[in-house]
Amino acid sequence: MIRILLTGFTPFGGHQVNPSEALVAALGARLVVAGAEVFPRLLRTHYRRSEEDFDRAFAAVRPDAIVAFGLAYSADEVRPERIAVNFDDGEEDGGHVARRIAADGPVGYFSTLPVEAMVADLQAAGLPAKASNHAGAYICNHIFYYARHRFERERIETPMGFVHVPPLPEMVRPADAHRPGLPLDRLVEAARVAVATVARHIPARIAA
């Protein structure tokens, strides 16, 4: 059976909750989706500690693919990301950082997940979805780039990519009251659809 690692993040900034953390909690420690074993795991929202958490989860699960999730408060759709960029620009340990993630790394890496197929399947399921061209410069982008860079260096062929999700409705600020947010049950549905799309593409990759 195909094994898929699904990750989410702890809360950050002024947010008391993170939808991706709620997603991991809702899915439990292990589930089966479209014939694939899915292992949800939580990463700390911290540049370096997220790497430690990711490496630990990767070693424990030994996945055939990885789908990472995180919050983009400005998003109104589920957004599979196309590109991770080699730059951190955000808060860490009470200070601001602005630096390259990997001194020896390229400017960016493409997702190795089937981004366009994921968007099409999400939309077909009646979920708001669109592809996004890059994952920003905070922890979401950091772990996306970190994993892709590590895999390139170590010649690990595991497909990996990132999906940004909207805030939960209860997280929407009064100034943004016109925005619907995405309820947790719909987020769970979106994760299941995305994982099913990835699982459908894994056998073709292995056979090739």
ABEGO torsion letter per residue (X at the ends): XBBBBBBBBBBBEABABBAAAAAAAAAEABBBBGGBBBBBBBBBBBAAAAAAAAAAAAAAAGBABBBBBBBBAABABBBBBABBBBBBBBBBGGBBBBBBABAABBABBBBABBAAAAAAAAAAAGBBBBBBABAEABAAAAAAAAAAAAAAAAGBABBBBBBBBBBBAAABBAAAAABAEBBAAAAAAAAAAAAAAAAAAAAAAAAX
